[in-house]
Amino acid sequence: MPAKGFSKFIIVITTITAAVMELIDTSIVNVALTDMAGSLGVSIEDVSWVITSYAIANVIIIPLTGFLAEYFGRKNYYLVSMIIFTIASYMCAESSSLVEIVIWRFVQGVGGGALLSTSQAILFGAFEKKDQPVAAGIFGMGLVLGPTLGPTLGGYIIENGSWPEIFMINIPIGIIASILTFFFIEKEANEGKNKKNIYIDYPGIGLLAAGIGCLQYVLERGETEDWFSSPSIRLCSVIAAIGLVGFVWRQLTMKKKPAVNLKVLGNKNLSLTTMLTFVSGFGLFTSVFVYPVFAQRVVGFTAYYTGLALLAPTLLGVMLMPVVGKLMSKGAPAQPFVLAGFLFFAAYCWQTSKLGPDLNIWDFFIPLALRAFGMAFINLPLINQAVVGLSPKDYASGIALNNMIRQLGGAFGIAVANIYIRQEYMQHRSDILSNIPADSPTFMDRVHQYTQAFVSKGSDAASALQRAYKVIDLSVDKQAYYLAYMDTFRVIALFFICVIPLIFFLKRKKGQQEKTSDDVSLSAH
């Protein structure tokens, strides 16, 4: 039943805060890996498991949240998940070994996946049917703001504190959100009381966990472990294939109610929406990954400065989302918004690919503003399109699958970007070196200048010459990475342009808003 007045305000604040908190934790750790590795006495490659374990837990739990909320009761499941997330955050901060923090990050990801999923369901349920696009707009703000705030907040904490604080900040937020949930979020009729009538598909859940978990592992760790030259990547690829094929076969053929209703993908509109959502996840997460690395590795920004440059233009897009939601609640079709969003995002990538290596914070403003506008126009309409043409009983499955696809799109995008950047970097480095003959007067003159500079600072001739070559090598490295990142942005732009024809096949039912049932409130993100 829709909420009113102060209760509605509290529900909006609670659900958005919980969703943003969960999304922040998907990216806040990225800027702290070096400090964590030093503190725990492990390598950067090893400590990256802190990111991988969280992502694996997230992507496993998201498609199951509809079933879990139905089994335990939505409010109970939401409240317990929030408590799990908060306790796991504290345990992450207190961890003193890599194994310990990886385990607690996985637990945090289990709780966090439920927060993200169920927050949308509760938020939708607090609004009248005709106003649910506004709710989607508000939730879309969190989808974009969370991953963007992560690097900024993480960079600030690392520069002014220590890595455990990136987890400790969740604790007061989690406690307050838990209290508000307990007192202000109402239970639904017969919530969690029909457990005897709910079939638990243990084999299906097991196949999903194995398939999706291993696929996420391959995408997250493939680049680090040199893909199929690694036994663990080969093994996980086989398990992922068997698990996913087995899961799909079981869900489509079983007579009892499946854990995840894959038959809803037979709806043409939902299938197209999930494809476009995959691309939007590809763009959102890849841009949050590629831009910071480019800004820090090539331009020389600090982690905090990198996040700050990303934050200001993103806020413009965030403020646009409720406007889009209001327009859609009045009957505006989704297709023009999605088309504009894809064009804006492609323009962002193309404009960024034309930037020079010597930049300041304001040089990024216009391209990043285009990115923010693109995400504002893409996310909200696709959230709504996930239920167009579905019966109310299928909303939970449709939305859960759609949002799992967004997460996988992000993981796939980062994996592809990593491969492409490495290949292009090696090619550009080889091309640059081939155009610098060792006996070139210009090259020898540059070596001499650097050598003399180091000698004047107290180095002996031999070490000064070695340092001079090192400086030139680093300069070649920087130029090769710059060219590789520019190529990557252009490829992402072309990817977005190529899928635009799919947008024209999306449909909008007449009276779509009126047919959006309160059953959306049962949906799992």
C-alpha positions in Angstrom: 0.0 0.0 0.0 1.4 3.4 -0.9 2.9 5.4 2.0 1.8 9.0 2.9 3.5 12.1 4.3 6.4 11.7 6.7 6.4 7.9 6.4 6.9 8.2 2.6 9.8 10.6 3.1 11.5 8.2 5.6 11.1 5.3 3.2 12.6 7.3 0.3 15.6 8.3 2.5 16.1 4.8 3.9 15.9 2.9 0.6 18.1 5.4 -1.3 20.7 5.6 1.4 20.9 1.8 1.6 21.2 1.4 -2.1 23.8 4.1 -2.4 25.8 2.7 0.5 25.8 -0.7 -1.2 26.9 0.8 -4.6 29.6 2.9 -3.0 31.1 -0.3 -1.7 31.4 -1.7 -5.2 34.0 1.0 -6.1 35.3 2.6 -2.9 37.8 -0.2 -2.3 39.4 0.3 -5.7 41.5 3.3 -4.6 42.6 1.7 -1.4 44.2 -1.5 -2.8 47.8 -0.2 -2.5 47.3 0.7 1.2 45.5 -2.5 2.0 48.2 -4.6 0.3 50.9 -2.9 2.3 49.0 -3.2 5.6 48.2 -6.9 5.1 51.6 -7.8 3.6 50.3 -9.1 0.3 50.6 -8.2 -3.4 48.1 -5.9 -5.3 47.0 -8.9 -7.3 46.2 -10.9 -4.1 44.4 -8.0 -2.4 42.2 -7.5 -5.5 40.3 -10.5 -4.2 38.6 -8.0 -1.8 36.9 -6.6 -4.9 36.3 -10.0 -6.6 34.6 -11.7 -3.6 32.2 -8.8 -3.1 31.3 -8.8 -6.8 30.7 -12.6 -6.9 28.4 -12.5 -3.8 26.5 -9.6 -5.4 25.8 -11.2 -8.7 24.8 -14.5 -7.1 22.3 -13.0 -4.7 20.6 -10.5 -7.0 18.5 -12.9 -9.1 17.5 -14.8 -5.9 16.2 -11.8 -3.9 12.7 -12.2 -5.2 12.5 -15.8 -4.0 14.2 -14.9 -0.7 12.0 -12.0 0.0 8.9 -14.1 -0.6 10.2 -16.9 1.6 11.3 -14.8 4.6 9.1 -11.8 4.1 10.3 -8.7 2.4 10.7 -6.5 5.5 12.5 -9.3 7.5 14.8 -10.1 4.6 15.6 -6.4 4.0 16.3 -5.7 7.7 18.4 -8.8 8.3 20.4 -8.1 5.1 21.1 -4.5 6.3 22.3 -5.9 9.7 24.5 -8.4 7.9 26.0 -5.7 5.7 26.7 -3.5 8.7 28.3 -6.2 10.8 30.3 -7.4 7.8 31.6 -3.8 7.3 32.8 -3.7 10.8 34.5 -7.1 10.5 36.2 -6.0 7.2 37.6 -3.0 9.1 38.9 -5.2 11.9 40.4 -7.8 9.6 44.1 -8.5 9.9 44.7 -11.0 7.2 43.8 -11.3 3.5 41.7 -14.5 4.0 39.7 -12.8 6.8 38.8 -9.7 4.8 38.0 -11.7 1.7 35.5 -13.8 3.6 33.9 -10.8 5.3 33.7 -9.0 2.0 31.8 -11.9 0.5 29.4 -11.8 3.5 29.1 -8.0 2.9 28.3 -8.7 -0.7 25.5 -11.1 0.2 23.9 -8.5 2.4 24.6 -5.7 -0.1 23.0 -7.5 -3.0 19.8 -7.8 -1.1 19.9 -4.1 -0.1 20.2 -3.0 -3.7 17.4 -5.3 -4.9 14.9 -4.9 -2.2 15.4 -1.1 -1.8 13.8 -0.6 -5.3 10.9 -2.9 -4.4 10.1 -1.1 -1.2 10.5 2.3 -2.9 8.2 1.4 -5.7 5.6 0.2 -3.2 5.6 3.6 -1.4 4.3 5.4 -4.5 1.0 5.3 -6.3 0.9 3.4 -9.6 0.9 6.6 -11.7 3.9 8.0 -9.7 6.1 4.9 -9.9 8.2 6.3 -12.7 9.1 9.1 -10.3 10.2 6.4 -7.8 12.3 4.9 -10.6 13.9 8.3 -11.2 14.8 8.6 -7.6 16.2 5.1 -7.5 18.1 5.8 -10.7 19.9 8.7 -8.9 21.3 6.1 -6.6 22.4 3.8 -9.4 24.6 6.5 -10.9 25.6 8.4 -7.8 26.8 5.3 -5.8 29.6 4.1 -8.1 30.6 7.7 -8.7 30.9 8.7 -5.0 33.0 5.6 -4.3 36.3 6.8 -5.8 35.8 10.3 -4.4 35.0 9.2 -0.9 37.7 6.5 -1.0 40.3 8.9 -2.2 39.5 11.4 0.5 39.7 8.8 3.2 42.9 7.3 2.0 44.6 10.7 1.7 43.4 11.8 5.2 43.1 8.5 7.1 43.5 4.8 6.7 41.8 2.0 4.7 39.7 0.5 7.6 37.7 3.8 7.6 36.2 3.1 4.2 34.3 0.3 5.9 33.7 2.0 9.2 31.7 4.8 7.6 29.0 2.2 6.8 28.3 1.4 10.5 26.4 4.5 11.6 24.6 4.6 8.3 23.6 1.0 8.6 22.5 1.3 12.2 20.3 4.4 11.4 18.8 2.7 8.3 18.1 -0.5 10.3 16.2 1.5 12.9 14.2 3.4 10.3 13.4 0.2 8.5 12.1 -1.5 11.7 9.8 1.4 12.6 8.7 2.9 9.3 8.6 0.1 6.6 5.4 -1.9 6.9 5.1 -5.6 6.4 2.9 -6.8 3.6 -0.2 -8.9 4.2 0.8 -12.5 5.1 4.4 -11.6 4.5 6.7 -14.7 5.1 3.8 -16.8 6.4 3.4 -19.2 3.4 6.7 -21.0 3.7 5.0 -24.4 3.4 3.7 -23.5 -0.1 7.0 -22.2 -1.3 9.3 -24.8 -3.0 13.0 -24.3 -2.4 14.9 -25.3 -5.5 18.2 -26.3 -3.9 19.7 -27.8 -7.1 18.7 -24.7 -9.1 20.2 -22.3 -6.5 23.4 -24.4 -6.4 23.7 -24.4 -10.2 23.1 -20.6 -10.3 25.7 -19.9 -7.6 28.3 -22.1 -9.3 27.6 -20.8 -12.8 27.2 -17.1 -12.1 29.9 -17.1 -9.4 32.5 -18.8 -11.6 31.6 -16.6 -14.5 32.1 -13.5 -12.4 35.4 -14.9 -11.2 36.6 -15.4 -14.8 35.6 -11.9 -15.8 37.1 -10.3 -12.7 40.3 -12.3 -12.4 41.0 -13.3 -16.0 43.2 -10.4 -16.9 45.3 -10.7 -13.7 45.8 -14.5 -14.2 46.5 -14.3 -17.9 43.2 -15.9 -18.9 43.3 -19.5 -20.1 46.9 -20.1 -19.3 45.7 -20.2 -15.7 44.4 -23.6 -14.4 41.9 -21.8 -12.1 40.5 -19.8 -15.0 40.1 -22.9 -17.1 38.4 -24.8 -14.3 36.0 -21.9 -13.5 35.2 -21.5 -17.1 34.1 -25.2 -17.3 32.1 -24.9 -14.1 30.5 -21.7 -15.3 29.4 -23.3 -18.6 28.1 -26.4 -16.9 26.4 -24.5 -14.1 24.7 -21.9 -16.4 23.5 -24.5 -18.9 22.3 -26.8 -16.2 20.5 -23.9 -14.4 18.8 -22.7 -17.5 17.7 -26.2 -18.4 16.3 -26.9 -14.9 14.5 -23.6 -14.6 12.8 -24.0 -18.0 11.8 -27.7 -17.5 10.8 -28.0 -13.9 7.1 -28.3 -13.1 7.3 -26.6 -9.6 7.9 -22.9 -9.2 11.5 -22.2 -10.2 13.9 -20.1 -8.1 14.3 -17.7 -11.0 11.6 -17.6 -13.7 13.6 -17.6 -16.9 10.5 -18.0 -19.0 9.8 -14.3 -18.7 12.7 -13.7 -21.2 10.3 -15.1 -23.8 8.8 -11.7 -23.7 10.4 -9.8 -26.6 10.3 -6.4 -24.9 12.1 -7.8 -21.7 14.7 -9.5 -23.9 15.5 -6.3 -25.7 15.5 -4.4 -22.4 18.0 -6.8 -20.9 20.3 -6.4 -23.9 20.2 -2.6 -23.6 20.7 -2.9 -19.8 23.7 -5.1 -20.5 25.1 -2.3 -22.6 24.3 0.4 -20.0 26.0 -1.7 -17.3 29.0 -2.1 -19.7 29.1 1.7 -20.1 28.5 2.7 -16.5 31.0 0.4 -14.8 33.6 0.5 -17.6 33.6 4.3 -17.6 34.0 4.4 -13.8 36.9 2.0 -14.3 38.7 3.4 -17.3 38.4 7.1 -16.5 40.0 7.0 -13.0 42.9 4.8 -14.2 43.5 7.1 -17.2 43.3 10.2 -14.9 45.8 8.8 -12.4 48.2 6.9 -14.7 48.4 9.4 -17.6 47.2 12.7 -16.3 48.7 12.4 -12.9 45.6 13.1 -10.7 45.5 11.9 -7.2 42.7 9.4 -6.3 40.7 12.2 -4.5 41.2 14.7 -7.3 40.1 12.0 -9.8 36.9 11.4 -7.9 36.3 15.1 -7.5 36.5 15.7 -11.2 34.0 12.9 -11.8 31.6 14.1 -9.0 30.6 17.6 -10.1 29.3 16.8 -13.6 27.7 13.6 -12.4 25.5 15.6 -9.9 24.0 17.4 -12.9 22.8 14.1 -14.4 21.6 13.0 -11.0 19.4 16.1 -10.7 18.0 15.4 -14.1 16.6 11.9 -13.2 13.5 13.1 -11.2 12.6 15.3 -14.1 12.8 12.3 -16.5 10.7 10.3 -14.0 8.1 13.1 -13.8 7.8 13.3 -17.6 7.4 9.5 -17.9 4.7 9.5 -15.1 2.8 11.9 -17.4 3.0 9.4 -20.3 6.2 10.2 -22.1 7.5 7.1 -24.0 10.8 5.5 -23.1 12.4 5.2 -26.5 13.3 8.9 -27.1 15.0 9.0 -23.6 16.9 5.8 -24.2 18.0 7.0 -27.7 19.2 10.4 -26.3 21.0 8.6 -23.5 22.9 6.3 -25.8 23.9 9.2 -28.0 25.0 11.3 -25.0 27.1 8.4 -23.7 28.7 7.8 -27.1 29.5 11.5 -27.3 31.1 11.4 -23.9 33.4 8.6 -25.1 34.2 10.3 -28.4 34.9 13.6 -26.7 37.2 12.0 -24.1 39.1 10.2 -26.9 40.1 13.6 -28.3 41.5 15.0 -25.0 45.3 15.6 -24.8 47.5 14.1 -22.1 48.1 17.4 -20.4 44.8 18.2 -18.7 43.3 19.9 -15.7 40.1 19.1 -13.8 37.9 21.4 -15.9 39.0 19.7 -19.2 37.0 16.7 -18.1 33.8 18.6 -17.1 32.0 18.6 -20.5 32.7 15.0 -21.4 31.8 13.8 -18.0 28.6 15.9 -18.0 27.7 14.2 -21.3 28.2 10.8 -19.5 26.0 11.9 -16.6 23.2 13.0 -19.0 23.5 9.7 -20.8 23.1 7.6 -17.7 20.2 9.8 -16.5 18.3 9.2 -19.8 19.2 5.5 -20.0 18.7 4.1 -16.5 15.2 5.2 -15.6 13.5 4.2 -18.8 15.1 0.8 -18.8 14.1 0.2 -15.2 10.5 0.9 -16.3 10.7 -1.0 -19.6 11.6 -4.2 -17.6 8.0 -4.7 -16.7 6.2 -3.5 -19.9 4.3 -6.4 -21.3 4.7 -8.6 -18.2 1.9 -9.8 -16.0 2.2 -8.6 -12.4 3.2 -12.0 -11.1 6.3 -11.9 -13.4 7.5 -8.4 -12.3 9.9 -9.8 -9.6 11.6 -12.2 -12.1 11.8 -9.7 -14.9 13.3 -6.9 -12.8 15.7 -9.2 -11.0 17.0 -10.7 -14.3 17.3 -7.2 -15.8 19.4 -6.0 -13.0 21.6 -9.1 -12.8 22.4 -8.5 -16.4 23.5 -4.9 -15.6 26.0 -6.2 -13.1 27.3 -8.8 -15.6 27.5 -6.1 -18.2 29.7 -4.1 -15.9 32.0 -7.1 -15.2 32.1 -8.0 -18.9 32.9 -4.4 -19.8 35.8 -4.1 -17.4 37.2 -7.4 -18.5 37.1 -6.4 -22.2 38.5 -3.0 -21.4 41.4 -4.6 -19.5 42.2 -6.9 -22.5 41.9 -4.2 -25.1 44.0 -1.6 -23.1 46.8 -4.1 -22.6 46.9 -5.1 -26.3 46.8 -1.6 -27.5 49.4 -0.5 -25.0 51.8 -3.1 -26.2 51.1 -2.3 -29.8 51.6 1.5 -29.3 54.7 1.0 -27.2 56.2 -1.2 -29.9 55.3 1.4 -32.6 56.8 4.3 -30.6 60.0 2.4 -29.9 60.4 1.4 -33.5 60.3 5.1 -34.4 63.0 6.0 -32.0 66.4 4.8 -33.5 69.0 4.4 -30.9 71.5 6.5 -32.9 69.0 9.3 -33.6 70.5 12.7 -32.8 67.3 13.8 -31.2 67.2 10.7 -29.0 70.9 11.0 -28.0 70.4 14.7 -27.2 67.5 13.9 -24.9 69.5 11.2 -23.1 72.4 13.6 -22.7 70.1 16.3 -21.2 68.7 14.0 -18.7 72.1 12.5 -17.8 73.5 16.0 -17.2 70.5 16.9 -15.0 71.1 13.9 -12.8 74.8 14.4 -12.6 74.2 18.0 -11.5 72.1 16.6 -8.6 74.9 14.4 -7.4 74.6 11.1 -9.4 77.7 9.5 -10.9 77.9 9.2 -14.6 76.9 5.5 -14.9 73.8 5.8 -12.6 72.8 9.1 -14.2 72.8 7.5 -17.7 70.7 4.6 -16.3 68.2 7.0 -14.8 68.1 9.0 -18.0 67.0 5.9 -19.9 64.5 5.1 -17.2 62.9 8.5 -17.6 62.6 8.1 -21.3 61.2 4.6 -20.9 58.5 6.0 -18.5 57.7 8.7 -21.0 57.2 6.1 -23.7 55.0 4.1 -21.3 52.9 7.1 -20.5 52.4 7.9 -24.2 51.5 4.3 -25.1 49.0 4.1 -22.3 47.5 7.5 -23.3 47.0 6.2 -26.9 45.6 2.9 -25.6 43.0 4.7 -23.4 42.0 6.9 -26.3 41.4 3.8 -28.5 39.3 2.3 -25.7 37.0 5.3 -25.4 36.5 5.2 -29.2 35.6 1.5 -29.1 33.1 2.0 -26.3 31.5 4.9 -28.3 31.1 2.6 -31.4 29.7 -0.2 -29.2 26.9 2.2 -28.0 26.2 3.4 -31.5 25.9 -0.1 -32.9 23.2 -1.2 -30.5 21.0 1.9 -31.1 18.8 0.1 -33.6 17.5 -2.2 -30.8 15.9 0.8 -29.1 13.3 1.2 -31.9 12.0 -2.3 -31.2 11.1 -1.5 -27.6 7.4 -1.2 -27.1 5.2 0.8 -24.8 1.8 -0.5 -23.8 -1.0 2.0 -23.9 -1.8 2.8 -20.3 1.6 1.4 -19.1 1.7 3.5 -16.0 -1.8 2.5 -14.9 -1.0 -1.2 -15.4 2.1 -1.0 -13.2 0.8 -3.0 -10.3 1.7 -2.8 -6.6 3.2 -6.2 -7.3 6.2 -4.3 -8.5 6.9 -3.8 -4.8 7.6 -7.5 -4.6 10.2 -7.2 -7.2 13.9 -7.8 -6.5 15.7 -4.8 -8.0 
